[in-house]
């Protein structure tokens, strides 16, 4: 009987032979350990042991990480080989259990003394396995329906200052943004249940504004309230949002964990906006961690509808090709997993719209600007309009200079944010 598998691809650095290291990882992350076991019979191995699919040696310039194990063994940790290794894991070992899956593909292999670097590059999931998980409830099209926006990116922002505003001040900002024509507003990832703006009071004040604006204009602005907390409180927060008529809950996904996101998905029909605060520590070193192409799949399985991907030409460390790959991965439905809407943020303004559109080749995204809206010299309403104009110009193939000639609000943002470097990030 052929067993059902999924495959994971790793980049590893080691002074050891590739075949040895590949089998070491396969054993450590399935049925084996550091020495032979009597109970690991041939029958058990055939059923439960991971198998090495391929090994390819590559060239590397990555500085090796320290390994006390290699020192104890008297081995040269500076003698470096790099291998791209693909390993197939039996699905029966973990089933439809996301924490168990993560423990398998991203577990003790990072601790192995024989490795001076380990990075999970790719996860290939069979469609019948994908169907066992909730997945995004709204995804791209459902979010567009919630916002009433179907032919361009959703233009959004973050309440600023990040923390410190009281509920009345937040409500006043939200009202100003609604009147400006914004599509989406979210809490900052730092604002969950602070003393100066308690969660329930904040929800009540903001939803009064949102619903009043919708009654008056017919446009329902999406507000993503930060429900990040322990599991039970997070569910109570989500229930309160539903009671008050909200349609979107935001979570700091790395800190509530994948099981909590899945739990939230199974308890609420609201859109789940997943912020990846802290992501850099999992990926910034090129020889350690995990690619976002893997992480976004896992959180889409759990039910996230929106996933942050940083932004092109942003204020953060991440190179543009990495941002682009993350966004494209969120939209990839090749294995049957519904797309999640990629969320561009971090120092964005209209100057990056053309590059973003040309690079991603899609308008199925959220484009969030903080300073790019709030700091606009003509005010937040002009800031929102400038972003809408920037994306209209991008879709029409206009460069920054010609777009500025056509659109006065965008021209003002170019003068303010751009100068000679018209695509720099706004911090």
BAVO-58803 format. One record per residue (C-alpha): residue number from 1; residue in three letters; y, x, z. Coordinates in Angstrom, 2 decimals, padded with zeros to 5 digits. Each point is the difference from the previous one (the first is absolute). Layout:
// residues N
NUM;ala;Y;X;Z
...
// end
This chain:
// residues 427
1;unk;000.00;000.00;000.00
2;unk;003.38;001.43;-001.02
3;unk;002.40;000.18;002.92
4;unk;003.62;-001.14;-000.30
5;unk;002.57;002.77;000.39
6;unk;003.66;000.84;-000.12
7;unk;001.29;003.45;-000.83
8;unk;002.66;002.19;001.57
9;unk;001.50;003.12;-001.57
10;unk;001.22;002.86;002.18
11;unk;001.90;003.23;-000.50
12;unk;-001.29;002.60;002.45
13;unk;000.83;003.63;000.72
14;unk;-002.64;002.23;001.54
15;unk;-001.37;003.55;-000.03
16;unk;-003.49;-001.52;-000.36
17;unk;-001.97;-000.87;-003.18
18;unk;000.86;-003.37;-001.51
19;unk;-003.56;-001.37;000.03
20;unk;-000.36;000.82;003.68
21;unk;003.29;-001.65;000.97
22;unk;-000.62;-003.11;-002.11
23;unk;-003.38;-000.61;001.63
24;unk;001.54;000.73;003.39
25;unk;002.61;-002.74;-000.48
26;unk;-002.55;-002.44;-001.40
27;unk;-002.27;000.52;002.98
28;unk;002.72;000.02;002.67
29;unk;001.47;-003.25;-001.29
30;unk;-003.32;-001.84;-000.25
31;unk;-003.38;000.74;001.54
32;unk;000.11;003.73;000.83
33;unk;001.53;002.46;002.42
34;unk;000.33;003.78;000.35
35;unk;-003.78;000.57;000.14
36;unk;-003.17;-001.72;-001.30
37;unk;-001.18;-003.08;001.91
38;unk;-003.56;-001.23;000.26
39;unk;001.17;-003.60;-000.38
40;unk;001.75;000.66;-003.29
41;unk;-003.03;-000.74;-002.13
42;unk;-000.08;-000.02;-003.77
43;unk;-000.11;-003.80;000.10
44;unk;003.07;-000.13;002.24
45;unk;001.87;002.48;-002.19
46;unk;-000.74;-002.06;-003.10
47;unk;001.41;-003.05;001.72
48;unk;002.91;001.33;002.05
49;unk;000.99;003.56;-000.86
50;unk;003.07;000.51;-002.18
51;unk;-000.68;001.84;-003.23
52;unk;002.01;002.63;-001.82
53;unk;001.00;-001.23;-003.45
54;unk;001.93;002.98;-001.32
55;unk;001.56;003.33;000.98
56;unk;002.70;001.72;-002.01
57;unk;001.71;003.22;001.03
58;unk;003.74;000.04;-000.58
59;unk;002.80;002.51;000.47
60;unk;002.17;-000.28;003.09
61;unk;003.23;001.36;001.42
62;unk;-000.31;-001.94;003.26
63;unk;000.27;002.08;003.15
64;unk;-003.23;-000.35;002.04
65;unk;000.15;-001.88;003.28
66;unk;-001.24;001.66;003.18
67;unk;-003.64;-000.32;001.07
68;unk;-001.17;001.34;003.34
69;unk;-003.58;-000.64;-001.15
70;unk;000.34;002.52;-002.83
71;unk;001.46;002.54;002.40
72;unk;-002.88;-000.48;002.42
73;unk;-002.44;000.51;-002.86
74;unk;001.79;003.16;-001.11
75;unk;000.74;-001.46;-003.43
76;unk;003.12;000.68;-002.05
77;unk;002.13;-003.15;000.12
78;unk;002.31;001.45;-002.66
79;unk;-002.78;000.18;-002.60
80;unk;000.75;-003.26;-001.71
81;unk;-001.85;-002.19;-002.46
82;unk;001.21;-003.44;-000.98
83;unk;-002.31;-002.76;-001.16
84;unk;000.40;-003.54;-001.23
85;unk;-003.00;-001.81;001.44
86;unk;-001.13;-003.57;-000.68
87;unk;-002.30;-001.64;002.52
88;unk;-001.72;-003.40;-000.18
89;unk;-000.38;-001.93;003.25
90;unk;-002.52;-002.81;000.52
91;unk;001.97;-003.20;000.61
92;unk;-002.70;-001.21;002.37
93;unk;001.09;002.71;002.47
94;unk;003.29;-001.78;000.74
95;unk;000.05;-003.32;-001.85
96;unk;003.16;-002.12;-000.11
97;unk;001.43;001.81;003.03
98;unk;003.24;001.82;-000.79
99;unk;000.17;002.15;003.15
100;unk;-003.61;001.08;-000.58
101;unk;000.76;000.73;-003.66
102;unk;003.01;002.11;000.99
103;unk;-002.08;001.86;002.60
104;unk;-002.50;000.81;-002.72
105;unk;002.30;001.23;-002.74
106;unk;002.69;001.51;002.28
107;unk;-001.89;000.95;003.15
108;unk;-001.36;003.27;001.36
109;unk;000.16;001.77;-003.34
110;unk;003.57;000.96;000.98
111;unk;-001.42;001.69;003.10
112;unk;-002.62;002.12;-001.74
113;unk;000.45;003.68;000.81
114;unk;-001.22;001.07;-003.42
115;unk;003.04;-001.61;-001.60
116;unk;003.48;001.50;-000.11
117;unk;001.33;-003.08;-001.79
118;unk;-001.17;-003.54;-000.77
119;unk;001.73;-002.78;-001.86
120;unk;-001.32;-003.39;-001.14
121;unk;001.26;-000.47;-003.55
122;unk;-001.63;-003.13;-001.33
123;unk;-002.12;-002.95;001.06
124;unk;-001.96;-001.97;-002.60
125;unk;-001.01;-003.46;001.17
126;unk;-002.42;-002.24;-001.92
127;unk;001.38;-003.50;-000.74
128;unk;-002.74;-001.80;001.93
129;unk;000.94;002.00;003.11
130;unk;003.70;-000.81;-000.45
131;unk;-000.84;-003.72;000.07
132;unk;-001.26;000.30;003.57
133;unk;003.53;000.50;001.36
134;unk;003.00;-002.34;000.28
135;unk;002.30;002.02;-002.25
136;unk;003.66;-000.92;-000.59
137;unk;000.62;-003.73;000.43
138;unk;003.26;-000.05;-001.98
139;unk;000.11;003.33;-001.82
140;unk;002.53;000.42;-002.79
141;unk;000.02;-003.48;-001.53
142;unk;-000.15;-001.82;003.31
143;unk;002.94;002.01;001.30
144;unk;001.97;-000.77;-003.14
145;unk;-000.69;-003.68;000.59
146;unk;001.20;000.24;003.61
147;unk;003.23;001.68;-001.15
148;unk;000.52;-002.05;-003.16
149;unk;000.44;003.23;-001.97
150;unk;-002.21;000.45;-003.07
151;unk;001.69;002.26;-002.55
152;unk;001.31;003.00;001.93
153;unk;-000.66;002.01;003.16
154;unk;000.68;-001.63;003.36
155;unk;003.24;001.49;001.30
156;unk;-000.05;000.50;003.73
157;unk;001.36;001.82;002.98
158;unk;-000.61;000.97;003.61
159;unk;002.11;-001.21;002.89
160;unk;002.27;002.89;000.95
161;unk;000.79;001.50;002.47
162;unk;-003.76;000.38;000.56
163;unk;000.16;-000.89;003.68
164;unk;002.75;-000.99;002.40
165;unk;001.29;-003.22;-001.59
166;unk;-000.31;-003.19;002.07
167;unk;-001.41;-003.21;-001.48
168;unk;003.40;-001.47;-000.86
169;unk;001.00;003.16;-001.85
170;unk;-003.30;000.05;-001.90
171;unk;000.38;-003.66;-000.96
172;unk;003.52;000.65;-001.27
173;unk;-001.25;002.86;-002.20
174;unk;-002.83;-002.16;-001.33
175;unk;002.45;-002.78;-000.88
176;unk;002.19;002.47;-001.85
177;unk;-003.01;001.33;-001.93
178;unk;-001.25;-003.47;-000.87
179;unk;003.42;-000.91;-001.38
180;unk;-000.07;003.25;-001.99
181;unk;-003.12;-001.12;-001.89
182;unk;-002.60;002.25;001.64
183;unk;-003.70;-000.78;-000.57
184;unk;-001.60;001.75;002.95
185;unk;001.08;001.27;003.44
186;unk;-002.12;001.77;002.58
187;unk;000.23;001.24;003.53
188;unk;000.14;003.74;000.34
189;unk;-003.36;001.51;000.96
190;unk;001.60;001.11;003.29
191;unk;000.97;-003.56;000.96
192;unk;-002.93;-001.95;001.43
193;unk;000.87;-001.62;003.34
194;unk;002.99;001.94;001.36
195;unk;001.91;-001.11;003.09
196;unk;003.23;-000.46;-001.98
197;unk;-001.67;-002.28;-002.60
198;unk;-003.20;-001.56;001.40
199;unk;-002.50;-001.10;-002.62
200;unk;000.11;-003.76;000.52
201;unk;003.77;-000.14;000.32
202;unk;000.37;002.10;-003.15
203;unk;-002.38;-002.26;-001.91
204;unk;001.82;-003.15;001.11
205;unk;003.43;001.36;-000.94
206;unk;-001.06;001.39;-003.38
207;unk;-002.06;-003.01;-001.05
208;unk;002.90;-002.35;000.69
209;unk;001.98;002.00;-002.54
210;unk;-002.85;000.24;-002.52
211;unk;-000.82;-003.70;000.10
212;unk;003.64;-001.08;-000.07
213;unk;000.58;002.18;-003.05
214;unk;-003.11;-001.40;-001.71
215;unk;001.12;-003.59;000.67
216;unk;003.43;000.75;-001.44
217;unk;-000.97;002.06;-003.05
218;unk;-003.69;-000.59;-000.66
219;unk;-000.71;003.76;000.30
220;unk;-002.38;001.01;002.78
221;unk;000.63;003.63;000.95
222;unk;-003.11;001.76;001.30
223;unk;000.49;001.60;003.40
224;unk;-002.74;002.35;001.23
225;unk;-000.02;-000.07;003.79
226;unk;-001.55;003.00;001.72
227;unk;-002.97;-001.33;001.99
228;unk;-001.32;003.48;000.87
229;unk;-001.60;-000.10;003.46
230;unk;-003.47;000.00;001.55
231;unk;-002.52;-002.22;-001.77
232;unk;000.26;-003.15;002.09
233;unk;003.80;000.12;000.22
234;unk;000.23;000.62;-003.73
235;unk;-001.93;-003.22;-000.63
236;unk;002.27;-001.89;002.38
237;unk;003.02;001.43;-001.81
238;unk;-001.39;-001.14;-003.35
239;unk;-000.72;-003.48;001.34
240;unk;003.59;-000.24;001.22
241;unk;001.27;000.98;-003.44
242;unk;-002.03;-002.74;-001.64
243;unk;001.28;-002.52;002.54
244;unk;003.59;000.94;-000.88
245;unk;-000.59;-000.22;-003.75
246;unk;-000.16;003.72;-000.86
247;unk;-002.15;001.20;-002.88
248;unk;-000.36;003.77;000.53
249;unk;-001.21;002.26;002.82
250;unk;000.58;003.74;000.00
251;unk;-002.30;002.53;001.67
252;unk;000.17;003.75;000.47
253;unk;-003.45;000.39;-001.47
254;unk;-000.79;003.53;001.17
255;unk;000.63;-000.90;003.63
256;unk;-001.56;-003.44;000.29
257;unk;-003.01;001.23;-001.98
258;unk;-002.03;-001.39;-002.85
259;unk;-002.07;-002.34;002.17
260;unk;003.16;-001.63;001.36
261;unk;001.38;-000.54;-003.49
262;unk;-003.28;-001.64;-001.03
263;unk;000.08;-002.13;003.16
264;unk;003.55;-001.09;-000.78
265;unk;-001.00;-000.85;-003.57
266;unk;-002.81;-002.27;001.17
267;unk;002.31;-001.83;002.44
268;unk;003.07;-000.68;-002.15
269;unk;000.84;-001.09;-003.55
270;unk;003.35;001.83;000.14
271;unk;000.67;002.98;-002.22
272;unk;-000.78;003.29;001.76
273;unk;002.58;002.72;-000.58
274;unk;-001.61;003.36;000.88
275;unk;002.35;002.83;000.92
276;unk;-001.53;003.49;-000.05
277;unk;002.19;001.62;002.70
278;unk;-001.50;003.37;000.93
279;unk;-001.83;000.37;-003.30
280;unk;001.18;003.57;-000.51
281;unk;-002.20;001.36;002.79
282;unk;-003.10;-001.23;-001.81
283;unk;000.84;001.47;-003.38
284;unk;002.84;002.52;-000.04
285;unk;-002.18;003.13;000.18
286;unk;-001.68;000.33;-003.42
287;unk;-003.24;001.29;001.51
288;unk;-000.41;-002.65;002.69
289;unk;-000.08;-003.76;000.32
290;unk;-000.38;-002.78;-002.52
291;unk;001.69;-001.17;-003.20
292;unk;001.93;-003.25;000.08
293;unk;-002.12;-001.24;-002.91
294;unk;-002.79;-000.32;002.57
295;unk;002.05;-001.39;002.88
296;unk;001.61;-002.73;-002.08
297;unk;-003.44;-001.20;-001.10
298;unk;-001.19;-000.23;003.59
299;unk;003.04;-001.96;001.15
300;unk;-000.23;-002.28;-003.03
301;unk;-003.59;-000.71;000.99
302;unk;001.34;-000.87;003.45
303;unk;002.46;-002.45;-001.52
304;unk;003.39;001.72;-000.40
305;unk;002.18;-001.69;-002.63
306;unk;002.79;002.61;-000.14
307;unk;-000.39;003.76;000.47
308;unk;002.74;002.60;000.36
309;unk;-000.10;002.93;-002.43
310;unk;003.29;001.84;000.75
311;unk;002.23;000.27;-003.08
312;unk;000.88;002.22;-002.92
313;unk;002.67;002.62;000.64
314;unk;-000.06;-001.06;003.63
315;unk;001.19;001.50;003.27
316;unk;-003.56;000.92;000.98
317;unk;-002.21;003.01;-000.78
318;unk;-002.39;-001.73;-002.42
319;unk;000.10;001.04;-003.68
320;unk;000.63;-002.69;-002.60
321;unk;-003.43;000.30;-001.62
322;unk;-001.63;-000.83;003.33
323;unk;002.24;-003.05;000.48
324;unk;-000.78;-001.20;-003.52
325;unk;-003.74;000.45;000.50
326;unk;000.17;-002.00;003.24
327;unk;001.86;-002.87;-001.67
328;unk;-002.36;-000.15;-002.96
329;unk;-002.98;000.04;002.36
330;unk;001.35;-003.05;001.87
331;unk;000.08;-001.91;-003.30
332;unk;-003.45;001.10;-001.22
333;unk;-002.44;-002.92;-000.09
334;unk;-002.78;001.75;-001.91
335;unk;-002.60;-000.54;002.75
336;unk;000.96;-003.63;000.59
337;unk;002.28;000.63;002.97
338;unk;003.19;-002.05;-000.28
339;unk;003.13;002.11;-000.47
340;unk;002.44;000.52;002.84
341;unk;003.71;000.21;-000.71
342;unk;001.23;003.60;000.32
343;unk;003.14;000.31;002.11
344;unk;002.52;002.67;-001.03
345;unk;002.34;001.12;002.76
346;unk;001.43;003.16;001.61
347;unk;003.45;000.86;-001.28
348;unk;-000.10;-002.36;-002.97
349;unk;002.96;-001.34;-001.96
350;unk;000.51;-001.12;-003.58
351;unk;000.04;003.54;-001.32
352;unk;-003.79;000.30;000.29
353;unk;-000.80;-003.34;-001.66
354;unk;-000.26;001.33;-003.55
355;unk;-002.27;002.89;001.01
356;unk;-002.15;-002.35;002.07
357;unk;-000.40;-002.49;-002.83
358;unk;-000.81;002.68;-002.56
359;unk;-002.46;001.73;002.32
360;unk;-001.86;-003.05;001.32
361;unk;000.26;-002.10;-003.15
362;unk;000.22;-003.20;002.02
363;unk;002.44;-002.20;001.90
364;unk;-002.75;-001.19;002.36
365;unk;001.56;001.66;003.01
366;unk;002.43;-000.35;002.87
367;unk;003.08;002.19;-000.11
368;unk;001.54;000.42;003.45
369;unk;003.32;001.67;000.72
370;unk;001.64;000.40;003.38
371;unk;003.08;002.14;-000.46
372;unk;-000.04;-000.84;-003.71
373;unk;000.93;-003.57;000.96
374;unk;001.75;000.17;003.36
375;unk;002.14;003.03;-000.84
376;unk;001.13;-001.22;-003.43
377;unk;003.75;000.52;-000.23
378;unk;000.55;-003.64;-001.05
379;unk;-002.26;-001.42;002.71
380;unk;-003.65;-001.09;000.31
381;unk;000.30;-002.80;-002.56
382;unk;001.11;002.52;-002.59
383;unk;-002.81;002.29;001.17
384;unk;-002.59;-002.68;-000.75
385;unk;001.63;-000.76;-003.35
386;unk;000.06;003.69;-000.90
387;unk;-003.78;000.25;000.51
388;unk;-000.61;-003.10;-002.11
389;unk;002.23;001.48;-002.71
390;unk;-001.78;003.35;000.17
391;unk;-003.35;-001.65;-000.63
392;unk;001.36;-002.18;-002.79
393;unk;001.37;003.15;-001.62
394;unk;-003.33;001.80;000.49
395;unk;-001.88;-002.84;-001.70
396;unk;002.49;000.13;-002.89
397;unk;-000.47;003.76;-000.38
398;unk;003.54;000.93;001.04
399;unk;000.68;003.36;001.58
400;unk;002.21;000.38;003.09
401;unk;003.20;000.65;-001.98
402;unk;-000.33;-003.05;-002.25
403;unk;-001.11;-002.22;002.86
404;unk;003.07;001.01;001.97
405;unk;002.23;-000.96;-002.95
406;unk;-001.57;-003.46;-000.08
407;unk;-000.29;-000.81;003.71
408;unk;002.95;000.56;002.37
409;unk;-001.98;-000.26;003.25
410;unk;-002.55;002.51;-001.23
411;unk;002.83;002.24;-001.20
412;unk;001.48;-000.05;003.50
413;unk;-003.35;001.06;001.48
414;unk;-000.24;002.86;-002.51
415;unk;003.42;001.23;001.05
416;unk;-000.90;-000.33;003.66
417;unk;-003.62;001.18;000.14
418;unk;-000.40;001.98;-003.18
419;unk;002.81;002.32;-000.93
420;unk;-001.33;002.75;-002.23
421;unk;-003.54;-000.69;001.28
422;unk;-000.27;-003.68;-000.92
423;unk;-003.55;-000.39;001.28
424;unk;000.20;001.64;003.40
425;unk;-001.39;-001.84;003.01
426;unk;002.26;-001.92;002.36
427;unk;-000.85;000.91;003.58
// end
